[in-house]
């Protein structure tokens, strides 16, 4: 949970401000990235899938230079936004 990351009321207020101002994106409670990083990952993922048609999570991790901990909830978010879709072990542009 976020409680492992945010331990004081002041930190909670700061985090809420960052969310409201769209400075950060919460992919899941323990995975929070900047909006800039989210957009960069999105552009890299779209470019890779456009060039290759499909990709596994490992291929996208290598192509974007991120970690699996960030990539998996990130890909789930792209799926929920209708940008990508999962088909078996690969992701495709939707």
N, C-alpha and C positions, 0 to 999 in steps of 0.2 A: 504494500500500500504506500501511498504518498507519505504516510506518517513517518516512514523511515528516512525520507528526504527532508520533509518539512517538520521541524520540531518545535517551533515557537509560533505564537499568534502573529508576530511581525512578519515572519517568513510566509505564513499562510496569506496574509494581506498582500504581500509583495507578489506572491504567485498568482493570486486572483487578479491583481492589476495586470500582470503580464498576459494572462489569458484574455481578459477583457480587451486589452489594447492590441491583441493579436500579435504579440511579440514572440509567443511560444505556442507550440502545438503539443498537446498531451496525446501521445499515441496509446499509452496505457499508463496506469498510475506510477510505475517506476521508469517510464521512458518518456522524457520530455525533451523536445528539441526546439531550436529557434525556428521561426517561420521562414527565415532565409535558408536555413539548412533543409527544411522540409521542401521548399520550392526547388532548391538545387537538386535534391534527391529525386524529386518528381521529374524534373527536366532530363536528368541523366537516365532515369528508368525509361521514360518515353522514347528517348533517342536510341537507347539500346534495343528496345523492343521493336522500334520502327526499322532499325537496321537488320535485326536478326529474326524478326517474326515471333519468336518465343524465347523464353529463358527460364532456367531453374533459379531457385533462390540463391544457390551458390554462385551462379554466373552473374546474377544481379549484384550480389555482395561484392564480387571482384570488380565489376564494372563501375559501381558507385563508390567503392572504397570505404564502405561502412561496415559495421559489425552485424552479426546475425541477431543480436539482442535488439538493435534498432530496426533492422531490415524487416523482420517478420511482422511486427505490428504496423510498420510503415506500409508494407504490401497489403495487409488487411484493410488499412485505411483507404488505399487507392482502389481496392475492390469495392469498398462501401461507397466511394464517391463515383463509381461507374467508369473509372479510367482504365482499370485492368480487370481481368478475371482469371481465376485459377482454374486450370484444367489438368487434373492429375498432379504431376510434379512440376508443371511449368505455369508461367504467367504469360498472358497474351494481352494485347491492347483490346479494349472492348469496343 
